[in-house]
């Protein structure tokens, strides 16, 4: 496994390069076309609602990217007004929310060809569906970062089934300790997965090594127990919800007693052994904002 410091140096460079690309092109940062699973989208969102776009504000709003990097200025957001029909995750919210998304500089054929690999958001008045939103750090609106942050009711295959799945997972997240103790092994694993996505997704810009802090000891034991008791396979769909993929997200080091074998079967066996020996005492680390001082 790649050394964690080198891994985050690469991640930081990626964030800088893609954000600068946004500034230069007035487009959005590159987003992989592969869609994260619904549990992952839910876990890292600040707000999840079902609603309808009632209007597009006439003026673009210039605001910083969600990841603020020194030297990178403001970019233009189109803001849609969304009438909230159902609040799924995020607590009590107004009946309307403002949803911003980054726009491209033009709709020319050349521009569309150049940015065809970008998973862009483009909303229109009258659209209805489910929104996965992130609070903008400075402006009074939420942000839909990628096309998969909006499930269009009229265009999404099996929309009703997916919405029911989202609502079920949101219930698990509202009381994750109960979810980790559910009678259903599937619910225990889904709860553990969403907590790992939430804690182990770096959503801050760091000047050096990422800052982390241990999560609650009891919850950490519950997450690791859910992984340990799950059925492990070399190939499992969706891959990101497999216990092996979730275990690798912990980004363990030799200091944690983890030495990664070369082969996947060897890694799986070593991971299960590690969980048996360390699951009750290891504390999962979550990313926290960097303390930049005064």
N, C-alpha and C positions, 0 to 999 in steps of 0.2 A: 504494500500500500504506500502511496505517495506520502512523503513527509508532510505533516500538517502545516508547518510554516511556509514551505514552498508552495503548497496547495493554495494557501490564502494569498500569497504574493501573486499567484496567477489569477485568482479570483479578483483581487483588487485591480490588477492591470486590466482585466476584462471589463470591469465596471467603468474604469476611467476611459478606456478606448470607446466603449459603446455610448457613454454619456456625451463625450466630446463629439461623436458622430451625430448624436441627436442635435446638439447645438449647431453644428456646421450645416446640417441639412434641414433643420426645423422639422425633422421626423421624430420617430420614437426610437428608443433603444432596441437593438435586435432581440427578438424573442423567439426561442425555438418553436418550430411548428408543432412539435409533439406536445399534446395537451397533458397537463398534470391531471391526476385523478381528482374526482370531486372532493374526497376527503382532504386532499392536500390543499386544494383551492380554498376550502372552507377554513382549514386550520390557520392559514396565514392571512386571512381577510380580517379587516377591522369591522366590516359591516356586510351583511348578506341580506338582501331584500328581494321580494317579488314586487315588481312595479311596472308602470307604463310611462314612456317618454311623452310628456305633454307639450314640450317646447324646446327649441334650441335657442340659447341666448344669442342675440345678434352680433355681439362683439367677442372676439377672442380674449382670453385672459392670459397675460404673460406671467409665468410663475416658475419657480425653480423646479428641477426634476425631483422626484421622490427621494433619490439618493443625491444629497448635496455634496459636491466635490469642489474643492477650492479651485477657482479659476474658471469654472463652468457657470455660465450665466443663465438667464431665464429662457424658457421656451413657451410656445403658444399652445394653450389648451382651448378646445371647444367645450363649452359647458352645456349639458343637457339637464333640463328640469324633469325629475322623475317623481311621479305620484306613487307613493308607497301603498301597496295593497296588503302586503304581509311582511312583517319584520321577522326574519328567521334567526339571525344572530347579530348581536350588537347592542342589545338593551332597548330602552325607550328612545324612539327617534321621532322627528317631526313627520307630518303627513307628506311632506315633500323633501327630497334631497337633491342637491346639485351634484351632478356627476361629470367630471372632467376627463377628457381623453386628448392625447397629443395628435395634432393634425399634420399632414404632409404639406409642403409648400405649394403644391399644385397637383392637379389631377391629369396632367399630360401623359401621353403614352410613354414618353421617355422616363418620367418620374415613376410611373406605375411599374415599368420594367425594372428600374433600378432598385425599387424597394419591394419587389414581389415576394421576397423571403421574410418580410416583416409581418408578424401576426398582429395586425392593426385592428383597433376598435373604430367602428363608424356607426353612429346611432342616427335614427331618424324619428321624427315625430310619429307617434302612434305605435311604435314598437313596444311589445310587452314581453316580459320574461324575468329571469332571475339574474341579479347582479352580485358579483363578488368584488367588494370595493376596499380601497385603502385610503385612510385619511391623509389628506395633504398636510405636510408638517406646518405650513404657514397660512395657507388660504382656506376660506370657509367652503370647501367642497371636497368630495371624495374623488378618487381616481380609479378608472378602469384601465389597467395597464396593458392588457392584451386581449385579443379577440375572444379567447376562451373565458374571460372574466364576465361575459354576458351570454346567457343561454336564451336564445330567442324562442319564444313559445311556439311560433309558427314554423320555425325552420329546424329546430332541434329534434332529432329522432328520439322517440321514447321520452319526450319531455316530461310527461306526468310521472313516469316511473323514476326518472332522474330527480325530479323535484321531491318526490317522496323519500328518496335516498338521502338527499341533502337535509331534509327536515329531521329525519331519523338521526343522522350523524350530528346535527346541531344539538339535539337532545342529549346525546352522549357527551358533547363538549361542554354543555351547560353544567353538568355535574360529573367531571371526568373521574373522580375517585369512585363514584358509584359505577361508572362505566367500566372501570378496571376490575370491579368485583361482580360484574354481570354474570348471570348464569349461562349466558351465551358465549362460547369461545370466540365466535366471529366478532361479537361486539367488544369483547375485551381486547382483541387484536386491533380492531378499528380505532378504539379509543387510544390505545398505545401509539398507533401510527400517527394519529392526528396530533398528539402531544409531542411526538418526536419531530414531526414537520414544524410545529410551532416553535419548539425550543431550539431545534438544530438548523433553522434557516437563518442565515446571516442577512439581516435587513438594515445594517448600519455600515457606514464608511469608517474604516479604521486607518489611522496613520501608521500603525505598526501591527504587532501581533493582535488578533482579535481578542476582545475582552469577554470573559465568560464568568459565570457564577453557578454554583450548584443549585439544583432544584430541590424541592422538599424531599426529604429522605424516604418517607413512606410512599410518595407518589413515584419516585424513581424505582423503588423495589417493585411496585405494581406494574410499571411499564416493562421492566426487564423480565418479570415473571410471565407476563402475557407473551413476550417473545419466546421465552424458554419453553412454554407449554404448547406453542403453536406447531403446526405441521410444516416442516421444512422441506423444500424441494429445490433442485438446481434451477428449474425453470418454472415460473409461476406468473400468471397474468391477473391483474396488472402487476408488473414486476416491482414497482415502487411500493406496493403494499405487502410484498413478501417479507416474512420475518428476517430473512438474510439481508435484503436490501435495507430494511429498517435498522438492523444491527450495524451495518456498515456506515450508516449516517451518524452513528455516535462518534466516529472519527477517533477511535481509541489509539493509544500509543504504547510503546514498550513500558513506559512509566505506569501505565494502567494494567500491565500484565498481558498485553496483547501483542503477539508476534504473528503477522499474517503469512500463512503458507502461500506457495506459488499458485496452486490450483484451486478452482472453485470447490470441488469436493473436500479438499483439505481445509479450506477456509470455513466451510459449513461445519465440519466436525470440530474444528478449533473454536468456532464461535459458540457452539452449544456447550462445549467443555468450559469455556470462559464464563458463560452465563451461570452454569451450575456452581462454579467455584467463586464467582464474584458478584452475582446478581443481588445478593442480600446486603452487600457492603459498598458497592460502587455508587457514586452520585452522578447522575446525568448532568452534563454542563449545558447551560443555556447561554445564548449570546445576549449581551447587554450593551447599551450605549457606552462609548468610550468616555472616560473622565478626562476632559481636555483642560481642566483647571480654570483659573480666572482669565 
